[in-house]
Amino acid sequence: MSKFKKKTNTQTNIPTSALPDIIFMLLFFFMVTTVLREQAILVEQKIPQATQLQKLQKKTLISYIYIGKPKNTALYGSEPRFQANDALITAPDIVQWVNQERDMLPEADRGLITISMKVDKDVKMGPISDVQTELRNADARRVLYASTGKIYQD
């Protein structure tokens, strides 16, 4: 007589009735939390590299202007163009665009609006200077120049 008996081929069934519920909950979670690109970039972007970068803390106060040669050169030509949101704009339209972006912010944060300029590295200084002048006219004094981190090779 032994105190312990050997178990012989006993299978435990795993309940799978809750599996579809779990899968749909995960699917719903990832659909809700995923952030899609807000804007389609219409100008070419080769961002220059920099050695000293600073990461921004509050990205909700940032509005982006893209400057570069249009991707569709047959329609827009080969001269550098300005893109704000999903539309190509001209330099005189920048003041109106800044005011629209400022109006979308909460009233306490309107003075803290920051304009980030993502400029193609092949663009000359003339169009950039035009944008800077229009930003001064719109009283948008906080301007950032986007760049990528420099890759150091040993």
PyMOL commands that set and color helices and strands:
alter all, ss='L'
color gray80, all
select helices_A, chain A and resi 19-33+59-61+73-76+91-104+107-112+125-137
alter helices_A, ss='H'
color red, helices_A
select strands_A, chain A and resi 49-50+62-68+81-84+87-89+114-119+142-145+148-149
alter strands_A, ss='S'
color yellow, strands_A
deselect
rebuild
show_as cartoon
